[in-house]
Amino acid sequence: MEARQFLLGACLPTIQEVVLEADRPVLKIVFIRGPILHIRYNDHGKYAYQLDFSPTTDDFVRFDNYDDTWPVETRPHHFHPRFGAVVVSSPMKGNPMNDIPLLVEKLTEFSILK
């Protein structure tokens, strides 16, 4: 709950819509500039933070630990760069209190919060 409040507080001026999807554990944030952030956690310790920049194929970035196949130092935690570039290590660990401030930094870096 605190992580969600931190995220919404940091992003509020740039948010168009916030939706908590009823059929699955996903928080969806639509930004005024168009990108859409999906935050997902499940009961099995899995998480994903995905930012869709546009409907174009592979025009997204994602931090997650859903697939344990990537040969990175932080395995199973990894980052999918935009446009299908090679997967790299991730600072995210699935702990919202630690991850959400890092996510806000990335949103700023991607010019979503400007």
VEXDREN-2710 file (C-alpha; in Angstrom, 1 decimal):
% VEXDREN-2710
k/r/px/py/pz
1/MET/0.0/0.0/0.0
2/GLU/2.8/2.5/0.9
3/ALA/4.6/1.7/-2.4
4/ARG/1.4/2.4/-4.4
5/GLN/0.9/5.7/-2.5
6/PHE/4.5/6.6/-3.3
7/LEU/4.1/5.8/-6.9
8/LEU/0.9/7.6/-7.4
9/GLY/2.2/10.6/-5.4
10/ALA/5.3/10.8/-7.6
11/CYS/3.3/10.4/-10.9
12/LEU/0.0/12.2/-10.1
13/PRO/0.4/15.3/-12.3
14/THR/1.2/13.0/-15.3
15/ILE/-1.5/10.4/-14.8
16/GLN/-4.6/10.2/-16.9
17/GLU/-6.2/7.1/-15.5
18/VAL/-5.5/4.4/-12.8
19/VAL/-7.2/1.0/-13.1
20/LEU/-7.0/-2.0/-10.8
21/GLU/-8.0/-4.8/-13.1
22/ALA/-10.8/-7.0/-11.5
23/ASP/-9.9/-10.3/-13.3
24/ARG/-6.2/-10.4/-12.6
25/PRO/-3.8/-8.7/-10.1
26/VAL/-2.6/-5.8/-12.3
27/LEU/-2.5/-2.1/-11.6
28/LYS/-2.7/-0.2/-14.8
29/ILE/-1.6/3.5/-15.0
30/VAL/-2.3/5.4/-18.2
31/PHE/-0.1/8.5/-18.5
32/ILE/-1.2/11.7/-20.2
33/ARG/1.6/11.4/-22.8
34/GLY/0.2/8.0/-23.8
35/PRO/2.5/5.3/-22.2
36/ILE/0.8/2.7/-20.0
37/LEU/2.4/1.1/-17.0
38/HIS/1.3/-2.3/-15.8
39/ILE/2.4/-3.5/-12.4
40/ARG/1.7/-7.2/-11.6
41/TYR/2.4/-9.3/-8.5
42/ASN/1.2/-12.9/-7.8
43/ASP/1.1/-15.3/-4.9
44/HIS/4.1/-17.2/-6.2
45/GLY/6.7/-14.5/-5.7
46/LYS/6.6/-13.4/-9.3
47/TYR/6.3/-9.7/-10.4
48/ALA/6.5/-7.6/-13.5
49/TYR/6.7/-3.8/-14.1
50/GLN/6.0/-3.2/-17.8
51/LEU/5.9/0.2/-19.5
52/ASP/4.3/0.2/-23.0
53/PHE/5.3/3.2/-25.0
54/SER/3.0/2.5/-27.9
55/PRO/1.1/-0.3/-29.6
56/THR/4.1/-0.9/-31.9
57/THR/5.6/-4.4/-31.6
58/ASP/8.3/-4.6/-28.9
59/ASP/7.9/-0.9/-27.9
60/PHE/8.0/-1.6/-24.2
61/VAL/10.4/-2.1/-21.3
62/ARG/9.9/-4.7/-18.6
63/PHE/11.4/-5.6/-15.3
64/ASP/10.4/-9.1/-14.1
65/ASN/11.3/-12.5/-12.8
66/TYR/8.7/-14.6/-14.6
67/ASP/11.1/-16.5/-16.8
68/ASP/14.3/-17.9/-15.3
69/THR/16.0/-18.5/-18.6
70/TRP/18.1/-15.4/-19.1
71/PRO/21.9/-15.6/-18.4
72/VAL/22.2/-12.5/-16.3
73/GLU/23.9/-11.9/-12.9
74/THR/20.6/-11.0/-11.2
75/ARG/18.8/-14.1/-12.5
76/PRO/15.8/-14.6/-12.3
77/HIS/15.4/-10.8/-12.1
78/HIS/16.0/-9.2/-15.4
79/PHE/15.2/-6.2/-17.7
80/HIS/13.8/-6.4/-21.2
81/PRO/15.0/-3.2/-23.0
82/ARG/12.9/-1.5/-25.6
83/PHE/12.4/-3.0/-29.1
84/GLY/13.6/-6.5/-28.2
85/ALA/17.2/-5.7/-27.4
86/VAL/19.2/-8.2/-25.4
87/VAL/17.9/-8.9/-21.9
88/VAL/20.2/-7.5/-19.1
89/SER/20.5/-7.6/-15.3
90/SER/17.9/-5.8/-13.2
91/PRO/18.1/-3.8/-10.0
92/MET/14.5/-4.9/-9.2
93/LYS/13.9/-7.8/-6.8
94/GLY/10.1/-7.9/-6.4
95/ASN/9.9/-5.9/-3.2
96/PRO/7.6/-3.0/-3.9
97/MET/9.2/-0.8/-1.2
98/ASN/12.6/-1.1/-2.9
99/ASP/11.4/-1.4/-6.5
100/ILE/8.9/1.4/-6.8
101/PRO/11.4/4.2/-6.1
102/LEU/13.6/2.7/-8.8
103/LEU/10.7/2.5/-11.1
104/VAL/9.9/6.2/-10.6
105/GLU/13.6/7.0/-11.5
106/LYS/13.2/5.0/-14.7
107/LEU/9.9/6.7/-15.5
108/THR/11.7/10.0/-15.1
109/GLU/14.6/8.7/-17.2
110/PHE/12.1/7.7/-20.0
111/SER/10.6/11.3/-19.8
112/ILE/7.2/10.0/-18.7
113/LEU/7.2/12.2/-15.6
114/LYS/8.3/15.4/-17.2
END
